[in-house]
Amino acid sequence: MLQNNALLAQLKQQIRSTTPRVEGVIKATEKGFGFLETDEGDSYFVPPPAMKQVLHGDRVAAVLHEEGDKKSVEPDTLIEQGLDRFIARVQKREGRLAVVPDHPSIKNVLKARIKRSLDEATIGDADWVVARLVRHPLKADDRGFFTQIDELVAKADDPAVPWRVTLARHALEQECPDAGDDWPLRDEGLVREDLNAEPFFTIDGEKTRDMDDALRIVPRADGGWDLSVAIADPTAYVEEGHAADLEARTRAFTVYLPGQNVTMLPEQLADDLCSLWEGKERPVLACTLTVHADGSLGDYRFFAATATSHAKLVYDHVSDWLEGQGDWAPAAEIGEQLKALRDLTEARAAWRAEHALVFKDRPDFVFDLDPAGNVLDIRTEERRIANRMIEESMIAANACCAHLLAEHVGHGIFNVHRAFEDDKAEAAQEFLASQEIEVEREALTELSRYKELKRELEGRDDAWLDARLRRFQGFTSMSAKPGPHFGLGLPAYATWTSPIRKYGDMVNHRLIKRVLKGEQAPAEASLALTEQLTERRRLNRMAERDVKDWLYVRYLSPAAEAQETFDAEVIQINRGGMRVRLTANGATAFVPAPMMHSERNKVAIDDKEGRIQVESEERYKLGDHLRVALVEAREETRSLVARPAD
């Protein structure tokens, strides 16, 4: 018997070795068939019977079948399953339990069991759960798909579903941490300067509770300004290694979602003891820095202190007052500072535009919600002068922090951004050459040369060129070692101005305090920590986007029913169509190719070039502005569908 099995296995291996095979990732379609896409960009048809053995996202090896010009594949080996831990909705039918993954490309009904520690009676039809795929038909000894329900996320009728489901999807905490009520001020061996009489002020959103930074500005007799930045000091309460510190390290950031914040630190610290409330004495870590009249930075000094905010100001009120609008006016001593800070901001922005780089201003879109989570309105908040005043002050203070850590410690938590990684620089160079922009490799990899190139490209004001070039660019990451930040055009950048909401800033606070006390710095942050900080920031941004997508669909459903039209910008082009951003509210919608012409073969999409032709004429490209009509709002996939209205 064993000999027969061995012979059979040998025969199968011989057949496999002589049969054409391909490897790739499964892409499912709504019609029951799918495609296997290889890493080389080839695509093979997967017929419906074979699709019953795989799920969208599975990486598989497959047998290649050829009949004349037609090619198809039959997956037979699972290399990596695309579905592991996932969000799903429960389906109960005639005593049978199943789940349907909450995924736009996976509609399979998968048999399920419930984790022993859960009470099955508490889980009903259409409830939201976390599940895991524990059996796969392409695995040895598994005859079909099977899942296990590990966690109940929300009942079907819970109004908080968008928030709970999104946080669970990204494995983010649902609640703020709780670490008790006893938070005595620690004796850190620091001499704290008394700044309580100095008229510091904060500028934040009207509803902000976790206020990290307060400012004081004094014009210099010889021109320029002395800017003092007082930053909340949570490490004055939270010792390294304390339970609250370890929890903050795990969370890495406060999660800001429309209608809900999940704090990194316990709320008693984040919103009370550490927050720089008006009239409340607080421990702070401070920096006084000189900004010359031309906007360049001069000397700086870090020190520990106690300070009291003398005014809690609001962005729009300050901007209105400086622009001569509205009825609000600050106290005289604060008003003079605001005018000085405005002048500093203009000088600093001009200096950065010439010697570093300045981001283009983009509006923020703010959701007004009722207590049940329904969207009442979506407001556009422009980046006005008050926003820029705080932004420029924080950039200057963080540049000083980066210099201090690099000079005196040699490490910290740095934000490092290289515009083009080595593996993308050559492709970017070739793309620019195709646009008759000849650049040397160093212009893409060396900061000083890149700044010159970036200013030249911005001078062209070519939205398509900007969008295409972004495909080759890298992302900002956290690093223990100093490195350039190409986006800001600075040789190094390390944030310390938001320690209530960023764990990396708490790490930098502790290092600054070591320098102030003349103590030897600890070992640099581990790669595990910097990678976790980078990943958590990515997950937070995805969670914010996902909740907004859900709320956009709910808010714009009436507009889709009425097929209302909106101004929009093309932000992405793929093989199926183009994605646009609505200018009025920031929502994104997909315009499928069939919406561009009734005959699909009349639409030619070049996703690599970011261009679309209709009837052989170029109609759309990345960065274009057009008018679109919303035609569908799909809550099950949290997506909007539109068609061109021009």
Phi, psi and omega in degrees: 000313180297324180294320178297318178298319180296319179295320179296317178297321179294319179296316178300320180295322179294317178297317181298319184291338181257357181265132177300134183224155176224160178231141179180194184250137181281131173241115183274157174238167181288345186266008175098337175264181180203190179222148171256119182253123182276166178294338180276356178098002177281152182228132182235140181289136174243112183291160184307316180301321180289330180293341179289348180261358184221168175234155175308131178096348178295137169263123187224162165255145187217153175279134181266125177249135180233126175232096186066234179275351184270134178235138175217166181229155177234102181300135178224352181223125178273121177267315178206125181283139182280340182244124177233269172271132184206162174270139181213167172250140183283141174233116177248120181224115176051046177080359180261139183253133178211168176227151174243115181303140176275079184214133185298337184250004179237110181249006182298140171267116187250129178302149186216158168230165182253137177306140188303326183286351180264149177266115184299332182294338182276352184250119184246176179300135177076002174293158180262132183221162166263129181229164177230142175276116184252345176223145181220132185300340178269001174272150179300134176072003175257127184263351181189181178283140176208142184231164174235131176276119184260336188202137170274121182268312182198147173288157185302327185261013181288122180295344180270013183308312182304321182284313183295316181294318181295314179297319179293322180303318183264012178055042176258154183295144182273333186233161174291151181289151178238116183229033176086179185248356186264103182230076177288151176289127184281149172271103184261003182074024179255142172271119182259124177285145182268107179251013188298330181280344181286133185282070173290158178213157174245151171230119182214183172291159185298328183260005182295135178246329182264083185270113185274325195230139173232150187236154172215130182229137180229120176297143179270146181297328182266015182098151183089192186213153167255116182253125176253129181244115178256122186245136177311148189235073181295334179289352172288341179251326189254111179283145177300131181094347175296157181304320180292327178291317180295323178291319178296322178298319179294314182288323174073322183213155164285137179266120179254113178239155175304121177083355181202133171244139173244106191286154176282319178258160175307143184301329180299327176277309187297318187257354185229277191300325181266334184293137186275070180289147178302132176080003181250125176289133183223146169289139180221159165254127190235159175217128171253125184228150179263130173245118181289166184301332180275002178094355179283155181272141176250222181289159175216161178214126175264145179197158175271150183200174164241142184213158177231127174289131179266353180198132173259104185259159182244138184312305186295323179298315181295315180298315179301315183295317180292335179265006177076029181241165172075177183258344184287145175213141180278169171298154187304314184292332177281320181301317178298323178293320180298320178295319179294320180292325175299315181295319177299317182299316180295319179293317181294318179296321179295319179295317181292325179296328181271323188249343178230224177218151182235131177291147171288139179289131174236141181289155170262148178245120187251131180267125171264120185242152172271174183302336180273359179090009177280142182278119177273324183195158172236114185260145175266124176247110179285157176279089185272183187300321181295320176299318181292327179298315178291317181301312181295323179296317181290321178299317179297315181295322180288327174296321177295319178299316180300319180294315180300311182294319180295321184281319191254342182240317181093353178202174182168206172248107183251144171271112183247130179223112174259125187303318181224118173292160185305323184286347180252345185296319181295317179296321178295320179298317179294321179297314179299322179297324178294340177260017180061037174242098183274120178227151174278158182304323183297335179292344180257345186239345179251132189302312185297320180288323180296320180301320178296316180296316182298318179295321179296317181292321178296329178295337178284335180052050183249101184297322179297315180298315179300314183294319179295320182292330180298336180296338182263352189273154181270180181250160175287137178229162176269137182222144177283339181255148177299146177199162184289151172246096185295327182298322178268346182073029183245147181293334177200152182209122180224121183273141175220003190269000179226056185288341177291331189241357180226124181291326177303326178290327175295319177300315180294326175301315182295325178291319178299318179297324176299318179297315181298325182270357180072023181269156177289137181286149176287179176298152181294158180302143182288158175299326179300319180291312182295324177291323178295317179299317179297315182292318180296321177298320178297315180296320178299317180294322177294320179297317178300315179298317184295317178296318179298319179301319180297314181290325177300316181298316179296317184291323187262005177303314177299324179294323178292320178298323180272356183053048177294153181254151183217150168287142184211163178236137178284119183246346180202143176230127175230184187296338182267346183159213182222149177256136182234153175250127180285125185295327187289330187219357177085359179292150175252144180224152179257133177250101181291153180306319180299340177282347182270336178199142182295336177253111186301326182289354176272356180251120179247118184250124174251091185291332179290322179272346180071041181224150179229129174254141174236121185053047174069008176243137180295127184247321184221151173209164179306136179090349180292152174250138182208174177254130179234155174248128174289135181238344182203141174235107187259103182291329182295333178245002181051049183225150177249140178242137183225167173227153176299138180252358181265000000 
